[in-house]
Amino acid sequence: MWQAVKELAGQGTTVLLTTQYLDEAEQLADRIAILHGGRIMVNGTLAELKQLLPPAKVEYVEKQPTLEDVFLAIVGDDGKNGDAGNDRSVGADA
């Protein structure tokens, strides 16, 4: 169905599409109207609507390592560490 909508729009046909899935609207629409309480609150292109927001800010987020990160740090990126015989037990006497 989405391919048909894209083809019609590509041929110059006006297509009125209503959706609650904003990612669909973002991908398919040339112009977007946001309705709330039965009224159009704002309409425009995606770029125009994004300009209504304050600029994005960069925030520092501390990321904890995953088990995959630990694995790769120990065995190396290729998984072929020559140290395979060395036991690196943690938290227990081996």
N, C-alpha and C positions, 0 to 999 in steps of 0.2 A: 504494500500500500504506500509506504514512504517513497519508494522509487517512482510510483505514479504521480505523487504530489510533486516531487522534484522535477519530473519531466514536464508536467503541466506548467509549473512556475517558470521553468527554463524556456518554454515556448511563449511566454508573455501572458499567460492566463493568470488572472487574479484568483488566488486560493485563500479562502477564509478557513483557518484551522483553529479549533479551540482545543487546548490541552492543559492539564494540570502538571504535566511533566516538563519542567522548564528546560531540561537539556534537549528535549525534542524541539522546542521553540528556538533555542539557541542555534541548533544545526539547520533547521528548515526555513526559518523566517527571514525575510528581508526587513520587515518592520514588525514591531511587537507592541501590543497594547496590554497593559496590566490593569485588570479589572478587580475591584474590591467592593463588596456591598452593592453590586449591581451597577457600579459607575466606573467609567474609565478614569483611572488615577493619573496615568501618564502613557504616552506612546512615542515611538521613535525607533531608530535603528538600535541594534545592540550596542554599538559604539556610543551613541548618544545617551542611552540609558546608563551605561557604565560611567559616563562623565558626571552623573548625578551623585556618585559616591565620592567620599574623600579618597585621596590617593592611598594606595596600599602602603602599609608600613612593614618594615622588616623586623621580625622578632627572633631572638635567640631562644631556641628550644633544645634543651639537653636531651640527647638520645641515648638511651641505655643500649648496650650491645645485645644483639640477639645470640641465640645458641649458634646460629650459622656464622656470625662474626667471630665467636670464640673458636669454633672449629677451624675456620680459615686462618686465623692468627696462629693456631698451633701447627696445622699441617701444611700451611702455605696455600696459595691460590690454586695451584695445579693438583693438590691432593696427593702429591708424590714426594713427601718429605722423607729423606733418608734416615730420619731419627725414629722411624716407626717402632723400633724395639725399646725405646726409652719410656718408662712409665712416668707419667706426670700426675699422679693421684693428688687430689686436693682434699684437705680436711679429714684425711684418714691415714693412719700409719700403714704403709704397705710393706 
